[in-house]
């Protein structure tokens, strides 16, 4: 029973990322970085706080030294490109159909020591490029502290 619930919640959360990611852009107020910590797992999501509007999500387990990046992708080019300053992280992998919204999403693992992620952890500046557009995701002063906490959690 517990395993079924965990699978269902996992499908819901990934499906939710895919279903909502196409709704996020710079005109959807107030998009920002939001930190959620549940036990050993931390999630850093860009979207409207306390809502289902999520553009991209980074997830890690305490001390893992890696993050899983997930978000919507276009069918012709299933990749996510994260840019911070001149640093670029290109992630690709198999795209899966969102069971809730019907779009495509992907997830890929990256080291917290990747140059783009290290710069993001320091500055709070990150851009997401997908096949259907680019989104600038600059952190507020408060969110910069949450971003630092997220990466500290991933490294602890």
Order of alpha helices (4+ residues) and beta strands (2+ residues): alpha-beta-beta-beta-beta-beta-beta-beta-beta-alpha-beta-beta-alpha
